[in-house]
Amino acid sequence: MKIAYLGPLTFTDDVFQRYIKKDSENYALLTCRTINDIVHAVRQGAADIGIVPLENRIIGRINGSNIEGLQLIKKIKMPIRMALGGLGNKAEINYLISKKEAIAQCSRYINKNGIIPIDAESTAKGIEMLLNYRMNNSAVICSQRALRVSGLRIYEKDISNIKPNWTIFGIIKSNDGKAF
């Protein structure tokens, strides 16, 4: 089974690790750059299923999650605990790199601390940029697991505007595809 998702260190990866991996012995993961790319991969048959965020408690419907014409075979409501982390000292943070939806979910924290947000394709892409360019004056918003796996420092935990925060993820497949 081929599974399309946003890649390692993203919340779609957390869904795969927690809810799908244990039920599926034979799988291959297809990393996609955007939610639309996941949907396209499933529509075109490049993936058997896809994991897409559909709705978040704070920001509502997730942009790019138009799954019209596909089967929604399962919904998973997962707690989302946004964490802030980086390479340098927290006091030197001027910029924040993350997916726009993550930035919106933590906007109060960002505004209160005068941090300038920079939009990235995914939370994982924000981590990649931070590490590749050794941006000591920047931070990322992502899961605590992603920070730990990446070797980044955790500055703050659970910085979402509303707690508890959650996102509903959908497991999608084409109308003629097999279910898992």
Secondary structure, DSSP 8 states (H G I E B T S, - for coil): -EEEES-TTSHHHHHIIIIIGGG-SS-EEEE-SSHHHHHHHHHHTS-SEEEEEEEETTTEE-TT---TTSEEEEEEEEE---EEEESS-GGG--EEEEEHHHHHHTHHHHHHTT-EEEEESSHHHHHHHHHHTT-TTEEEEE-HHHHHHHT-EEEES---SSSS-EEEEEEEE-TTS---
